[in-house]
Amino acid sequence: MTTFTIEAPMPGVFYRSPDPEDPPFVEVGDSVSAGDTVALVGVMKNFYDVTSEKDGVVSEIIAENEAEIEAGAGLITLELDD
Amino acid sequence: MIRVLDGGLSTTVQDDGRFGHYHIGMPPSGAMDQYSHTVANYLVGNDPSDATLEMTYKGCDLRFEEDTVIALAGATMAGELAGESVPMWESVEVEAGDELSMQFATEGARTYLAVAGGIDVEPVMGSRSTYTLVGIGGYDGRTLAEGDTLAVGDADTGGLTGRTTPSNAVPSYDDSDPIRVVLGLCDYRLTDESREELCSEPWKVKADADRVGYRLEGVDIEFEPRDQPFGAGPDPSNVVDLGYPVGSIQVSTLPIVLMRDAVTGGGYATVGTVVSSDRNLLGQRRTHEEVYFESVTVDEALDARHEEQALLDEVRESLA
């Protein structure tokens, strides 16, 4: 099985859900399609949608919700569809 | 005309600033990194007062509807123009119909895109700069979004293509380089230990640092206890109201460096002011990067300003 790690495109704060009251965009085991929003990165009071470049199933959520992350940090790992 | 296909994270029209209205509470706005803004303008034959696009962390995607010449300066940001990689710090020819697609900044935070003739939005109070907090200037007082169209000023683009910035004039954005400050106006309010720590301990740029202020975190700053005078608030960090110099370091418990969109006065102790040339570098400091302050005298601050101006003059003359 091939895996793929979605990385942070810029430094900021990692958010798993669109709002603290809302459920996370994805949980381990969820299927995602290329283009789906899987998380947000907040910087300068702006929020950037992190999207998946590939189709797959979420196998690991690497970054903690609301953790400070650097550009290039691994956020979410997918097991790719064959 | 330029059509915006994607505004990026936060792209605004900025120039050299909105001057003469500080006393009524209007901050200067303008490019956070005036140095890179000016070099980008020189590369395309503009004046420093012409408006550029300031792209923060993530660049925008544009379609040019006319032939022109552009230049990118500031934070390193990969981009493609008509499918070809675009160099930084160099003027590039654009043909009508070409599309520019910019990626994420990899070093520094803000990239300036200058277009020959300048971005021609209607000036407000003498400036084309965007002040998003109250929604004036620039393009409708806001960051750019898909579907916006930007007019470009008239320019003679003959001989403007392929002009490069001398290598000694391309800055480094290493976060171990100190940011110089002149202590005051209210540093007397700090304990001796905190005044020392301000210029010796590392500070870290917080994720909400923006054009209004650079919030920093690090050691706790403490003030000398006193009976607060009439007109100052009860908190030890409060003073009787004063004007905040642009670049001043305002302290509640942690420092905030007031940047170009900041409020112009109030009652927090301002314990130092980042010198003008280093405000350009601070504006390129990224979230979570470190800041070290170095205390300098007013004369040293003026020398730093003159050195930067001399370097810009050198760039302009090298392109003449």
Contacts between the chains, C-beta under 8 A, distances in Angstrom:
chain1	res1	chain2	res2	distance
A	9	B	58	7.1
A	9	B	104	4.8
A	10	B	9	7.5
A	10	B	57	4.7
A	10	B	58	6.4
A	10	B	104	5.2
A	10	B	105	7.2
A	11	B	57	7.9
A	11	B	207	7.6
A	11	B	286	5.4
A	11	B	287	4.3
A	11	B	288	5.2
A	11	B	289	7.9
A	12	B	207	5.2
A	12	B	287	5.7
A	13	B	207	4.7
A	42	B	207	6.3
A	43	B	9	7.3
A	43	B	57	6.0
A	43	B	207	5.4
A	43	B	287	5.4
A	44	B	9	7.7
A	44	B	10	6.3
A	44	B	56	6.7
A	44	B	57	7.5
A	44	B	207	7.6
A	44	B	208	6.6
A	44	B	209	6.7
A	44	B	210	4.0
A	44	B	211	7.9
A	44	B	287	7.7
A	45	B	208	5.6
A	45	B	210	6.3
A	46	B	9	5.3
A	46	B	10	5.4
A	48	B	9	5.7
A	48	B	57	7.9
A	48	B	58	6.7
A	68	B	207	6.5
A	68	B	287	7.9
A	68	B	288	5.7
A	70	B	288	6.3
A	71	B	104	6.7
A	71	B	106	7.1
A	71	B	286	8.0
